[in-house]
Amino acid sequence: MNTSTTQRKEADRHQEKSWFSKLISRPEIGPIGVMLLLFGMLGYFSIPAGEMSWNPFTGEGFNALGIRNFLRVISQLGIIAIGAGLLIIAGEFDLSIGSMIGFAGACMAMILRWGFSIIIPYVSFEGGFHIEFLTLIHLSDVSPLGAIFITLCFTLFFGWLQGTIIVRSGLPSFIVTLGGLFFLRGLTEVSLRSFNHRADQTKGATTVTEIPDIKNIVNVPGHGEMVREKAKALPEADLVAIAQDIPADKVASITERLEYTYQRVAEAKTEILIKKGVKPLEQALANAQQSGNDYMVSMIQEKITNFKIEPAVAKTVTDVDIARVYIDSLYSTKPVANFFGGDILEPIFDWLYFPVDWNTNNFGNQFASGLYSCVMIWLIIALVCYVVLSKTQAGNWIYSTGGNLNAAKANGVPTDKVKVSLFMFSAFCATIFATCQVFEVNTADAAKGNLKELEAIAAAVIGGVVLTGGFGTILGIVVGAFIFGVAKEAFFYIPGIDGSFYRVFLGLVIIASALTNENIRKRIMGSI
């Protein structure tokens, strides 16, 4: 009896495979399965206790506000995960991403609040030996675009510097960027304490506040440019005057929406009052049932059945209300700030509120105004990187640089330029992350971005990127960011499990992903 087994040959990997074999050999398949599992968990466990429904959108995880919040976390992580993932594909690491986020945010916030100066120190002997400073340029009012451009000059230079040191010295990127992590974090804290303090303080705080809400500056008729909230707080006479100049069709649309909102609020108040009134009766009923007093049970049940209150009356729509809603609908006069820190898809979220009646909270008001702009920015970066990585020569250079560095050099691939460019791109992604945060919340903190470098690398690995370089896709990195973000949300809804258990889950997923990715790499290379 012949017990020999057929050995695989090198030529076997060139044979035509079935569509199913091609599908399961894709590195994204496993992460996509995990992502769908987490979506199911979030949808199921976020449904309120005692409510039976097969519709995942009835739960808190997938209501309008839940979608808005977890997509923000996912997109911000996804932006830096793309930068980290491309570097890993090229065979390098960047551990300075988190510190770069804090540095870029602080730099941008300081420029927006105090302006920008170019100062040259020099030694002076007048009145004794000391150092003085000569101001060459001072810009007291820097636009959002100017602040972003100046910040990018600093961050891209630092990315170029790290990449150049690595390719010229041959030092591991792990060591060089670890040094960059500490350098940037320390520089950020020192800079903030130096600039962000009053004259009577020796050192200041590491948080920059009181940055104008630039994205919400609008042109109010008759008043010029104002921050939206200040415009809505104008005297009633001014608001009435604004309302009188609004076109009739716009007034009709706003009035219809406000009447719907006020009616929903009134219904919600009525329901709350009923629950408050019935609750003592329900407690008395439970006590009567426990004591076995049938007479009291029947009497209390009758009271509960016939319990009524005067329904709350819906508020009347006034010109002041119309003016405030109109001010909310005005477009920002600062499109750059609004692009990074504003909202998108507002018309869709308005439609989901009225007339669909889904984007509504317990008090009848609109739950979410739209998605954060960082979601759109993430998708734009992902699309551009997908085209570059899969459709251009630059993408082939990135894969070959990480796959076999010596062979790539021998074939004329500019590996040094590829690596330096990707370190600069990683710094660019960190700056975009910081820009979104600064314009969203109008603050900056030296602690921003802490441990984000590890989360970005983890998201890339979960998405199918092989740590040895040469393998990975943009789709996989996007899926990895989804897994990381949804896991953070899903485990907080599971009853009986500590919310921080998601870290345990992600740790296991990272290890399993790394083993799976290496197995897939060997199969593609024909090693097994």
Secondary structure by P-SEA (a helix, b strand, c coil): cccbbbbbccccccccccaaaaaaaccaaaaaaaaaaaaaaaaaaacccccccccccccccccaaaaaaaaaaaaaaaaaaaaaaaaaaacccccaaaaaaaaaaaaaaaaacbbbbbbbbbbbcccccbbbbbbccccccccaaaaaaaaaaaaaaaaaaaaaaaaaacccaaaaaaaaaaaaaaaaaaaaaacccccccccccccccccccccccccccccccccaaaaaaccaaaaaaaaaaccaaaaaaaaaaaaaaaaaaaaaaaaaaaaaaaaaaaaaaaaaaaaccaaaaaaaaaaaaaccccccccccccaaaaaaaaaaacccccaaaaacccccaaaaaaaaaaccccccccccccccccccaaaaaaaaaaaaaaaaacccaaaaaaaaaaccaaaaaaaccaaaaaaaaaaaaaaaaaaaaaaaaaaaccccccccccaaaaaaaaaaaaaccccccccccaaaaaaaaaaaaaaaccccccccccccaaaaaaaaaaaaaaaaaaaaaaaaaccc
